[in-house]
Amino acid sequence: MTTLFESSVKIRGFLGRDAEIHASEPITDGAYVVLHVATMRGTWDIALNEWNPRIDWHRIVCEGPWFCGFLRGMRRGEYLEIEAEMREIEEVRIVVVGGQNYPVKRMTTAIFAVHVQRLDRPLWVVDSGDSD
């Protein structure tokens, strides 16, 4: 069956930090894990004849007790593929101007995981040129 709307994201990259587990013992339905995944891309500068790499960081929220159990042992450097959906979240913050409180709404786009798969580490890794 084809759906009318879809908001899907697929990210393949390396875990930049250990998985952040926000849960109490025992794990409840409201528990979640946050993953920080790095992806790399870049452009070729023809004039200088060099590659200009760019590393993008993605914050991915994994909701539910199943993800908490599965992702508990994830460590920095793991190679992952994540299928996720994008959602907009409205945040209301209070701003004080001249002693008066004003509510300010801010929309944030968040990535929520649907499926996480651990992949075998590739045999080659792109050199970003940051190390000496």
Summary of the structure (lengths in Angstrom):
residues: 132
radius of gyration: 19.1
end to end distance: 52.6
largest distance: 59.1
contacts: 301
relative contact order: 0.25
helix: 5%
strand: 58%
